[in-house]
Amino acid sequence: QVHLVESGGGLVQAGGSLRLSCAVSGSIFSISPMGWYRQAPGKQRELVAGITSGGITNYVDSVKGRFTISRDNAKNTAYLQMNSLKSEDTAVYYCKLRDWTSRPDSRDYWGQGTQVTVSS
């Protein structure tokens, strides 16, 4: 019932910007927290930014001040605006929706991933 489609990845020079989009199908987007994760070669997947259904955001320290997570409930879409990109931001970026309707259990839905490569 929930399907995530990402777009916006690509190649960019250091100091440049990209905006990632995650379009979500289904009826639970507006009540679900969303997150952007990334995974670099040889490293574990890490949470980059999260946003609650109420719009409260959180960021990993390495991207604070450079990245902004947002959501548009009317469009069922989450975004990650990435500015001042660094080579260490190079990774596959994934969006995730957490379905809490089965609380106390939860269920996660993931996008397919999109490559972000930053040249130094």
Secondary structure, DSSP 8 states (H G I E B T S, - for coil): --EEEEE--EEEETT--EEEEEEEESS-GGGS-EEEEEE-TTS--EEEEEE-TT--EEE-GGGTTTEEEEEETTTTEEEEEE-S--GGG-EEEEEEEEE-TTTTS-EEEE---EEEEEE-
